[in-house]
């Protein structure tokens, strides 16, 4: 080897081309090797890869490369979650077609990913916006319809009258459309739904088998599914009607002081028909927040209907209110309100001066204790509750349900928070829903032979609303049943549908069907799935549902799609900004615009200071992002990859720092110098160094398998330092070769370059992980610390298991120890075997 610097600007591309030419990372389904499927959540093609992507995919890449070195046939694919509103927004704002915008972004991002050297099987690349993908999705949707897991019904939605589209609850901000700013309306529309609730029990129980998922994610899904057991009964109303309600806390029934119904409940609508003030209040409710979080924090408002509800035990008439915090789609759309033990009820009762009664207390002696400023929802014993007094909460629940059933006015019921999945979207850039509307035959499934139903290219985005609805010809079609004039469904599918089965298509890609059952069985479940915690509920829950639904139909033999889940932390960066003295507005600057000094920062453009803010998640709005291309141009792909794995545990956030990436760049060159220092003629043994190498081989393997990449990095640092300091020997060459192989999954370009220059055959990407000599893992020497006057004076090496007498003699023979003693009388010597000698004078 020659004494040169490693040049990533030439080496990176050279080895990336070599891998591509050899088809190194193309998975072979027919291989006799054991299979391993490693998958990171596929990205939305927004136009540029960000550092968060780099961290996510580097983790998966290290695992995939390691698995190949351990003899596995690895499937590590990449694709694009390519449908969705951002493309339509770009079409409206930039006057481009969503398809062209999306495909250009894909090409750019694909080139960026290739620059980082990910071991991806590009032969299986897919994009959800291509007919080859969504045509099969349409076929699966029809299969689900035949299995009675798809239906259509009228449902209330958030309607943006300017963009003329349905908005998810999360897209309604303060009652206005997130993009248009228009007042959102509630409308009844016919929507398509998937019957995820049919699988609620299975999805809940299945969480118990996902031992390799984060507990936090399982808990989030459990709460989202929301199984609760309680009492359903009907209040007799003063107007002669009945009002069904559901409560999870029947033990608090004696604390009920009012009843509340949702704004769109039939009782509310009937009152509004006779009372214009009630109608105005309902309209006000419709303009309010729609998410559970918004309803939780919003001011609780109500309208007294003048109707009374008869308490089933006391006979008391409780006032019935229309309330803005009651949801029609949970339970029955009406609640028995117990202000003392529910915070929302407490706030409402406080505002409208309604009774707040204590019916649960820590013990009977506190039955009359007054409330503070909040409700007390906790457990205890029942008080002020007639026959329930003194009972524990759970016993009281059972007793009330038993009496209600015995007396015929209610029954114990299980209710789920989970609702069927509404998949209709009134937009163009999505999978067309494969149904046809005929005046004579009704709603008819499109024939499978007509799939894919492709999106028309000639669409206009200058007019708000769904272009499919107003297209002059696309929606007009003959009815497949009677042959008469009919119209296609113009709604498209929620993009979460696209990501609910893509992992199956990666595993098997026949032309004539979505996937082959036997091929899927070779790869699934995904051995390791990696992605952000923000997908903990919807994407992961929907993917679990689709997998179970397809198994229910016999299309796959699989209950859970992802055997192990890892949620990585975010990449963070400090903020740089200035506040305008005129209007107080904050202007943010990117790291590239700022010159960072030891304790300050200036704007390069004018040389004046900027404020250094908190370290937060990178975001475009705060401009605290780092362009991966710029970093790769400067330091090379391997330094970027190494930084992503260093320091911070992968489940925690990783603060980006210039000093950190510069240090990684230096370590790349340090490794290169080590690899070049191999002396092929060297002889002799260094047992301690060989032992350290074998220990590192074993430990790095365990760390990678545990996804503890920062620990693996630390062990490579340690072995590198030990090899650098060691004199030339065959053992040193072995240690250096070990470093080369251990670092190959993390720094693949550097490792390939060193492997080739060392005269090794083939690609290091195809090399085997080094074997561990178990006998070499056992330490036969230990390091002994020698203390005097409470301070470390020397460290000595001794045979493991040395006697106290031998260790004492060894310590007293040390020149450093003798200088510290300086002739003082030794009063006592304390020896801790294999660890410490402490000399007391």
N, C-alpha and C positions, 0 to 999 in steps of 0.2 A: 504494500500500500504506500501511497505518497502522502506527504504532510500537507494536505489542502483542507480548506473549509468545505463543509457540506453546503451545496448550493441548491436550495429547494426550488428556485425559479426554473431550473432545468430538470432536476430529479423528479419532482412531483408529477409533472406531465408525462415524463418518460415511463414511470411505473404505472400510472393510470392507463396509459395506452397499452402497456404490456398486459395488464389484467383484462382489459376489454378484448384485446386480440385473442387471448387464450380462453376467454369465456370462464375465467377463474371462479366467478361467484354465481354462475348459473346453476340453479338447483336441479338435480336429477331425481325425479320421483321414483325411478326404477333402480336407484342405487341400493345395494344390499346394506349400506351403512345405516346405523340408527339415525332417525330423523330428529331435527331440532328446528322449530319455527320461531324465529325472533322477529318481532314486529314493533315499530314505533307508530304512533297515531299519524296517519298521513296528513300532509299540510294542505291548507287552502292556498291556491296559487294567487297570492296578492301582488306578486311582482318581484319580491326580493326575499331571500332567506335572511332571517335575523339570528342574532346570537343565541336566542332561546332555542331555535331549531337546531343550531349546531350542537348545543349541549345535549339535547334529547337524542339526536341521531348518533352522536359520538358514543354515548353510553351503549346503545343497541349495537353499534358497529363493533365495539371492543368485545362484547359478548359473542357476537356472530363469528368474528375472526377467531376468537379463543375456541369456540365450539368446533370450528373446522380443524383447528390444530389438534383437538382431542379426538378426532376421528369421526365426527358427525357429518352427515349430509345436511347442510344448513339451507333453509329457505329464509332469505332476508330481502323482501321486496320493497318497492316504492311505487306510489301512485299519487293521485291528486283528487282532493275533495272539492270538485271544480264547479258545482252549481251553487247558486245563492244570490242574495241581494247585492253584494258589492259589485258584481259584474253589471247588473242592471243599473245601479247608481252611476257606474262609470259610463255606461251607454248614454244615460240622460245628461251627465255633466260634460262629457268629452266628445259626444257625437260619434262614438264607435260602436261596433257590434259586440255584444257580450262574448260571443264565441271567439272572435279575433283577439279581443283583449285578454281573455283567459288563456288561449293557446300561446300567445306571445309570452305571457307571464310564465307559463309552464316551461317553455324552452329556456328562458333566462334562469329560472330557479333550478332547473335540471343541470344546467352548466355550472351553476354555483355549487350544487351538491357534489358534482363530479370533481370539482377542484379540491374538495376536502378529502377525497379519497375514500369515500364510504364503500364498503364491500356489499354493494346492492346488486340484486338480480334484475337488471333493467329489461331483460327479455320478457318479464311479467308485468311491466309497467301498465297501469290503467289510469284512465281519467273518467270520473263519473259523468262528465258532460258529453261523452262520446256514445253514439247509438249502440256500439258493440257492448257497452256496459249497461246503459239504461234500458235497452230493449229487453235484456234478460231480467232486469228489475221489474219491468212491466209484466213479464211472464210470471214472476214470483208473486206479484200483487194479485194477479188473476187466480193463482193457485190458492192464495190465502182467502180470496173471495169465495172460491168453491168450498173451502173448508169452514166457511161461515165465520171467518175471523176479520172480514172487512164488511162494513156497512155504511150506509149514508143516512143522515138524519139532520133535521133542522137544529141549529145550535146558535146561541148568542155569541157574537164575536165583537172584537174591537175593530171598528171600521174607520180608516183614514179617508175623509171625503176629498182630500186634495190628491193624494197618491192613489186613491181608489183601490186600496188593498187592505186585507186583513192584517192586523198587527198582533204579535204575541204580547202577552201581558208585560214582558220586560221591555217592549218597545214603546210603551206608553209612559211618558214622563210628565208628571203633573197634569195628567188628563189630556196631553197633547201628543201628536205623532212625533216620534224621535227624529224623523228626517224633515217632514214638512212643517212641523210646528202647529198644525191645524188641530182644532178641538176634535177629539176622538168621539165617535158615536158608537152606541151599542146597536147592533143589527142582528136580525135573525137570518142566517144563511144556511142553505143545505151544504153540509160538509161531509167529507169522507173520514171514517174513523177505523183504527185498528183495535181489535178487542184484546188489548194487553191485560185488561182486568181478568180475563179468563185464566191468566197464568199468575195472578197475584200471589196465591199461596205457594206455588212452585218457586217463583222468583224470590220470595221471602225465605223459604226453607233452604233454597239453594245457596244462600249466602253463608250458611253454616259450613258448607263444604269448601268454601274458597279460603282455605287457610293461608295461602300465599298471596292474599290481597291485603292491603293496609286496613287495619281495623277502622280507621277514620272513614274510609270509602264505604266499607260494609255498613257502618252505622248510618251514613248519609243515605244510602239506598234503603235501608230498613225504615228510616223516618219518612222517606219519600213515598214508599209503598204504604206505610202508615196503617197497619192493622190495629184496630181498637175494638174492644168489646164493651158494650154498654146496654142501655135500655132505650127502646123505641116505644113511644106511647103517644096518645092523642089527647090534647086538651079539649075539653068542651068549651066552646066559645059562647059569649053572651048573645051573639046573633043567631044561635042555633046550629052553627056549623062546627066542624071539628078541625083541629090543627095538629098534624103529626109533627113530633119533634124527636130528636135523638140526642142522648147525652152519654158521655163516657164516665160521668160522675153521678150515678143515681144515688150515691150515699149523701149527696148534698141537696137532695130534693126539698128538704125543709128550709133551705136557704134561698129558694127561688123568690125573687121579688118583682120580676117582670118577664115578659116574653118578647122576643124580637124576631122579625122576619126580614128576609132579603128584599131589596128594592124591586126585584122582578118576580117575587113570590105572588101567586094568585090572590092571596089576601090583600097584599099591597096594591095590586092592580085593580082589584074590586073597589078598594077605598078611593084610589086615585080617580076612578071613573065618576065618582060622586063628589069629589072634593078637589078643587083646583090647587089648593095649597099642598095637598099630598102629592099631586101630579108634579108640581114644581120641585118638591123635595126629591122625588124619584129622579127627575132630570138632573138635579144637582149631584145625586149619588153616581149617576152614570158618567159624570165628568170627572169624578174623583179617581184616585189610584186604583189599580187593578191587581197588583201583585200582593202576595201575602205580607211581604215586608212593608209595603206602603200602607196597607190596611192596619197593620200592627202599630205603626207610628203616627198615623193620621189622627186628627181630632175626631172623637167619636160623636156622631150626630144622629139624631132620631126624630121621628114624627109620631105623636100619639094618635093612634087610629080611633080611639074612643071605644074600642072593643075590649072586653074582659075575658081572661082565660081562667077556668076554674081549676084550682089546685086539686090534684087527685086525692090528697089526704086531708087537707085542712078545709077544703071547700071555699077558700078565699079567692076573690077575683083579682087576678094579676093583670096590670095594664099591658096591652099588646102594642109594641112600637114597630115602625119601619126603621131599620138601622143600617147605617152605611158600612158597618164592619161585618155583616153577616153575608155569607156567600151562598148563592143558590145551588152551586154544584158540589156542596159538601153536605153530607147527611140529607136532611129534608128541606134545607133552605130556611129553617126556623130553629130557634134555640130556646131552651129554658135557661134564663140568665140568673147566675148565682154570684152577685158582686163580691161577696166576701172572699171568694176563693177562685176568681178568674179576673185577671188584670183588665182585660177589655171591658168586661161587665162592670168592674169597679169604677173605671174612668167614666163610663156611660152613666152609671147610677149617681156618681158624684156630681156630674154636670146637671142632671135632671132631678136631683134631690129625691132619689128613690131609696128605699130602705137597704141598708147593707147589714146582713145578718150573719153572725158567726155560727156555723154548724159543725166546724172541725177545729179542734184545739189539741195542743200537745198532751193535755190530760184534763180530767173533769174539773179540776180546781180552777182552770183558766177559761171556763165556759163564758164568763162575762167580761173577759179582757177586751178592751176596745181595740179597734184597728188603727194602724198608723196611716201612712200615705199610700200604701199599696195593698193589694190583695195578698192572701196567704194560701197559695195553692198546694201546700205540702200535706203530708200524711199526719195521722194522729188518731184521735178517737172522736166519735160523733158526740156533739153536745147540742142542746136546744132542739132536739130532733125526735121527741116523743119516744116511740118504741125502739129507736136506734141508739139512744143515749148510752154511752159507754162502750159501744161496739168499735172495733178496729175498722178502718176504712174499707178494706177488702171484704170483711164479713158483712158490713152494712150494704155494700153493692149487691152482694149475693141475696141478702134478705129482701131488699126493695124489688129486685127483679123477680124473686120467687113470689112475693105478694102480688105484683102486677100481673104475673101470668096466672096465678091462682084466682084472682078477682076479675080477670078478663079485660083489663084496660091497657095492657102493654106486654112486651116480650123482650127477652134478652136477644141482642142482635150484634153481629160482627159487621163493622163498617170499615171500608178501606179508604185511605186518603187518595190512593192511586186512581186516576181517571183514564178512560179510554183515550187513546192517542189520536188527536185530530191532525190529519196529515194533509189537508187541503191548503194550498197557497194560491192566491190570486195573482200570479206573476208568470212571466215568460220563462226565465232561465232556471228551469227545473225539469224533472221527468214528467212528461205528459201522463196524466192518469188514464189508463186504457179502458174507458167506458164511453158509450154512445147513448145519447138521449133521443128517444123516438116518441112522438106524440101518441102513437098507437101502442107500442110495446113497452113503453116506460124506459127504465135505465137498463141497458143491455151491455154485457161485457164484450169488448172488442175480440174478434177471433184471433187466436194465437198466430195464425198464419199471416196476419196483417202486421205483426210486430217486426221491427220496432216502429212505433208511431213516433216519427221524428219531428223535431221542431222546425217550423218554417224559417228560412233565412231572411226573407224580405219582410222585416217588421219595423214598425215605427215607434220610437221611444220619446218623440217630442210631445205626444199627448199622454197625460198621466193615466195610469190604469194598466190593466193586463192587455198587452198587444194581441194575445191569442183570441181574446173576446171580440175584437174589432177587425181581425184579419179578414179580407174579402172572400177567401176561399178555403182556408185551412180547416175550419171547423165543420164545413159542410160535407156530409158523407152519407152514403146509403145505409139504412138500418140493416145489420147483418141478419136480422130475424125475418122482417117482412119485406125488405128491399125498398121501402119508402124513404122519402127525404128525412134526414136526421142530422143531428149535430154532435160533434165530439165534445167530450168534457174539456173545458178550457182551464180548469184548475190544474196545477202541477203539484208534485209531491214535496213535502217537507224534506229538506236536505239531510236531516237526520236519518231518513230512510236509506239514502245512498251509503252512509257509513255503517249501517246496521248489518251488512253482509259482505262488505268488500274483502274481508279477510278470507272468506270462502273462495271468492273469485281469484285471489292471488294464488291459492293452492291448486286451483283447477280451472282451466280456461278453454273448454270445448266451444266450438262455433255454434253448435245446435242446441245448447242448453246452458243454464247459468253455471253449473258445475257438475262434475262427476262424483257420485257418492263414494265410490271406492278410492278415488284420488284424494278426496277430502279426508277420508279416514287415515290416509298415510301421514298427513301433516298435522291435523287438528287434534286436540286443542292447541292454540298458540302457546308455546312453552313459556315465553316471556313477552309480555305486552308492556310498553313504556309510553307514558304520556302525562299531560298536566292534570292536576287535581281539579281543574275547572270542568273536566269532562266526567267527574265522578258519578254524576247522577244520570243525566239524559242519555248521552251517547252510550255509556256502558250498560245502562238499564235496557235501552232499546236493542242493543246488540245481543244481550242475553235473551230478550224476548224473541227476537227473530230466530235465534238459534233453537230455542225451545219450540217455537211454532213450526219451523221446518222439520224438526225431529217428530213433532206431533203428526205431521203429514207424511212421515216416512221418507223424507228426502235426504236426511242425514241421520247418523247414529251418534248424537252428541247432545249433551245437556248444557254444558258451559263452554263458551268460545275461548276463554282466556284462563289458562291454568294458574298463571302467576301474573300479578299486576304490580308495576312500580310507578309511582308518581314522583317525578323529579322536581327539584326546586327551580326557581326562576333565576335568570341572570339579572343582576341589579347594577345600577350605576348612580353616582351622585348627580344632583341637579345643578345646573348653572343658569342664573337668571339675573334680570334687573327689573326693578319696579319703577314705573314711570312716575315722576313727581307731580305730573299734571292730573292724571286720572287714577293713579295707583295700580294700573294694569301691569301684570307680570309678563315679561317677555323672556322666553327660554332660548338657550343656545345649545348647540350640539357640542359634544366633546371635541370634535374636529375644529370648531371655531374658537376654542378656548386654549390658552396656554396655562397649564396647571403648574403651580409652584408649590413649595413645601407646605405653606399654610395659607395660600391665597391663590387667586386665579385672575387672569385678565383676558379681555376679548382681544384676539389677535388683530382684528380690524382697526381698533382705535387705541389699544393699549390701556384702556381704563378698566378698573376692577369690576368683576362680576361676583354676585353672591353665590357661595357654595351651599347648596341645600342638602336635604336628606338623601340617603342612599335608598332608592326605591326601584321597583320593577321597571325595566326599560319599556318606554312607550313612545310612539311617534308624537303624541300630543305634547309631551314634556321634552321631546328632542334629546333625551338622554340615551340614545341608541348608538351602537357601534356597528359600522359596516364590515361584515366578515371579509369582503373582497379586499378592503384596504389593509386589514390585518394580515391576510394571507400574502398579499403583495409584499408586505414588509418582512414578515417573519416565516412564511411558509405554512403549509397545512398542518404539519406535525406539531409545531409550537402551539397553534391554536387548539388542536386536539388535546395536547398535554395540559394546557391551562384549564380546559373544560373539566378535566379529571382530577386536577390537583386541589389540595387544600381543603375545600369544603366537602363534607359528606354529600353525596348526590341527591339525597332527599331534601337538603336544605338549600336556601338561596345562595347563589355564588356572586359575590361582589366583583365586578369587573375593575381591574386596575391596570394602568400602563406599566407600572413596576412589575406586576405579576406576569404579564405577557412577555415583557423584556427578559425577565428571569427564565421563562420557559424557552425563549429563543437562545439564551446562553447555554441552557442545559442541552439543547439539541446539538450545539457545537461541541460541548463537553463530551457527550456520548460519542460523537464522531471521532474525536481525538482518542478516546478510549478504544474504539473499534480499530482504529488505525495502529494502535500500539501493540497489537498481537505479534508475538515473536514465534514464528513457526518452528524455529530451531530450539526453543526453550525446553529444558529438561527439569526434572525435579518436582517434588510435591510440596504443597502447602495445605496440610490437612485442615487447618482452621478456616482457610478461605474456601476450600471445597465444601466444607460443612456449611458455611454461610450461604454458598450458592444453592445447595440442595434445600436448605431451609427456605430460601427465597422462592425457589421453584414451587415448593409445596404451598407456601403462604400466599403467593400471588395468585395461584390457581383458586385457592379457597376464597380469596378476596373478590376475584372477578365473578365467581359463581354466586357470591353473596351480594354482588353489585356494590361492593365497598371499594370503589375505584380509587378513592383518595388514599386508602390504606395500601393498595397495590402499588400506587405511585411512590409512597414513602419507602416501601421495601426495595423498589428498584433504585431509588436514591441511595439507600444504605449499601446495597451490593455494589453499585457503581463506585462509591467512595472507597469501599474496601479493596476493590480491584485496582483502583488508581494508586493506592498506597503500597500495594504488594509488589515485591520484587518479581522479576521475570521468572516464570516457571510454567510447566504444563498445566498446573492447577490454576494459574492466573488466566491462561488461555481458555480453560474450561469455564471459568467464571465470566469472562468477557462474552464468550459464545452464549452463555446462559442469559446474560443481560440482553443480548441481541434478540433472542427468541422471546423473552418475557416482555420486551418492549414492542414487539412486532404488532400486536393488536392495537396498541396505542399510537405508535409512531411508525406506521407501515412503510412510508416512503424511505425514511432514514434506514429502517431495518432492511428493506430490499436492496438499497444501494450498498450497505455494508456487507450483506450476504453475498451479493454478486462479486464485490471486490475481494472478499475472502476466498473466492474460488469455489463456493458451495454450489451444488447443482440445483437447478430448478428455482422456483420462486419460494421465498420464505413464507408467503401466504399459504403454500401447500405443505410446508414443513410440519413435522410433528412437534407437539409440546414436549420439552425435555423430560426425561424420566427421572424420578426421584429415587435415590438410594436410601431406603428407610434406615439402614444402619448408620448412615452419615448424619441423621437427624439428632442422634443422641449426643449431647455434650459430654466430653470426658474432662474438660477443663472449665474452670469457673473464674470469674474476676472477683477478687476480694478487696473491699474497701478498708483502708486503715485510717482510723481517726485518733486524734489526740487533742485534748481540750475542746472537744465538740466540733473540730474542723477536719476535713479530709486532708490527709498528709500524703497518701500514696495509694495507688491501686496495683495489686499484684495478681499474677496468674498462678493458679495452683491446681493440682489434680482434684477432680470432683470427689468429695467424700473424705478429704484430708482430715486428720485428727486435729483436735484443738491444740495439742502440743506442737504439731508440725506448723500449723497456721501461726501460732504465737511466735515460734522461732523464726519463721519466714518474715513476719512483720518487724520483729526487732532487728533483723539483719538489714533492713532497708536503710540506706544512707539518708533519705529524706526524713524518715522517722527519727533517726538518731540525732539529726540536726534540730528537729523539733523538741526532742527530749532535753537536749543540751545538758546531760549529766544529772537530770532530776531523778529523784527516787521514784520507782514505779510502785504504786500502792496496789493496783489491781489491773488485770487484763481480762476483758470480757470478749468471748469469742462466740459469734453466731455462725455455725457451720455453713460453709459454701457461700457466705455473704459478707461478714464483717468482723474486724478485729478492732476493739475500742480500748485504748490504753489510758488509764487514769493515773495521774501523778499528784 
